[in-house]
Amino acid sequence: MIKILSKYGLPIVIGSYELDLMFDEDIDIVVETGSPRESSIKVLNEFIRTETFQKYEYGDFEKYTRLNRPNGFIVNLKIEYENKNWEIEIWFFKNISDYKIQLNKYKELINSEKKLKILQRKFLRKEKGKTKHEISSISIYNEILL
């Protein structure tokens, strides 16, 4: 996956996978590219041709902005694996320096105790029937780590 994404820009895995805080079956990647729209469309088409995933979604949140969503383009890849529905969210932006800074800050501040608190908060979010769009993992990380 990273090999394919690297053809179109600089991909960085962020979020719970990179921070060893996996709770839900999702992986977040950001890609820095000079042309986010064009790169995201090419990536989507390339993944469709690989026939690796069951479902593909595309979103333009630059033209069609939405609350709590960054301005950019997203490719969602979905597949059932070991009886779990996995989702890989790939965001395309011109600049991802803020994501790099945020990820490094989290890595500096996290420890075993804080990891446990974050995972407990994610569990509570699920128990209350809230989605990651209603209570984002980023808001949980910021509350506990910053």
N, C-alpha and C positions, 0 to 999 in steps of 0.2 A: 504494500500500500504506500509506504513512504517513498519507495522507488518511483512509483507512478506520480505521486504528488510532487516529487523533486524535479520532475521535468517541467513543471509549470510555475515553480516558485520555491520558497523556503518554508517547508512544513515543520511545525513544532507541536508535539503532543502536550496538551495542557490538562488541567482539571484533575479529577479524582484518580485516573489511571497513573498519571505522572507523579502524583503526590501519595500514592499507595493508600488511597481512601475510597476504593471501589465499594459501592453499595448497590447501585443499579447497574443494569447491563448497558452502559453507554460509555463511549470513548469520544473525547473532544480533541480536535486538531484545528489549528489555525495555519493558514498559508499566506505568506507575504508575497505579493506579486504586483508587478507594474500595471497589470490589467485584470483586476479581479473578476469582472463579468466574463470576459473572454476565457480566462483560465478556468473558471468554475464550470463553464459550459463544456469545455474540452475534457475536463476531468470527469464530469458526469457521463459524457459519451464514451470515454475510455472504460470506465467501470461497467457501463451497460454492455459494452462489447466483451468484457471478460466473463460475463454471465456468472459472477461470483455471488452476487447478492440477490435476494428475493424481491426486494422493493427499493425503489429509488425515488427520492423527492428533491425538488429544487425550490429555492426561495430567493426572491429579490427583495431584500430589506433595505436597499439603497433607494430605489424608486418608491417602494411601498413600505414606509417606515412603520414600526410597531413598538409599542411600549415594552420596555424590558428586553428589547432585542437590539443588538448592535447594527449599525448601518454597514451592510455588506451583503455578500452572497453566500448561501449555504447549500451544500449537497449533503443529504441524509442518505446513508446506506443502511438497509435493514436486512437482517437474516435471523432465522431461528437456528440456534446452536445449543446442543445439549439441553433441549427442552426450555430454553430461555430465548426471549426475543431481544436480540442485540441491535443497538443503534450506534452508528458512527456518524457524528456530526462534524463536517468539515467546513469551516468558515474561511472565506477569501477576503483579504483586505490589502490595501496598498502599504500599510504600515502596521506591524505587530509589536513594536517596541514596548507598548504599554502591557501587553500580555506577557512578554519576557520579563519585564521588571516585576510585575505582580507575581508570576510563578516563582522567581528567585526569592522574593520577599517571603512568600509562604514557606518555601523550603528552609529559609533561615530561621523562621519562627516556630516551625512545627516540631513537636516531640510526641512521645507515646501517649502521654496524658491528654494532650490536645487532640490527637488523632481519635482517641476514644470518645471524647466529647463531641467531635464533629460527626462521627458515625452514629452516636446516640441521637443527635439532632436530626440526622437524615432519616433514621428509623422513626423518630417521632413525626416527621413530616409525612412519611408514608402512612403511619397509623392514623393520622388525622385526615387522610385522603387528599392531601395537597400534592400538586404536581411540582416538578422542578422549575416550571415556568412561574408558578405562584410564589414559591419560596426557593429561590435559586441557591445552588451550592455555593456560589460566590458570596452571597449574603451571609450564609452560615460560616464560611471560612473567615470573612471579614469580622464577624461578630466575635468569633472565638480567638482568632489569631492577632487581630490588630487592636 
